[in-house]
Structures are given as C-alpha cells and as structure tokens.
Amino acid sequence: MDKMNYKDIVSRKCVFFNMRVICEKAGVNYSTYRGWKNNGRSFSDQKAKLLYETMKNIMNS
C-alpha cells in the first residue's frame, strides 16, 4: 500500500481552509505551519497528518 503524502495534500488543500483554525483544532502551532509553508522549514509527517485529519473531520461534519 502506498504511503499518503500528507504534506503535499495539506499544501494543496490549505487554500480552502482557515489554517489558523485548523492548526488550533489539530494542536499544531500555527507559526510552525507558516514556517513550513512560507519558508520551507522542517515539518514532521505526524503534524501534516494531524492537519489532514482535522481538515477531513471538518469536511465530514
């Protein structure tokens, strides 16, 4: 089974969400997310998965 690329998914789908709220609900520091998105700083796959799961949960609610 192929491993999902959560960073790629979050990067493409972030335009549809208020990422400050997504980060807050996922328990991910917003400045960490912005550092990754804007400046290419390191960002763990675990945090990307948390953001992805939070986005998915919001869409399904």
Order of alpha helices (4+ residues) and beta strands (2+ residues): alpha-alpha-alpha-alpha
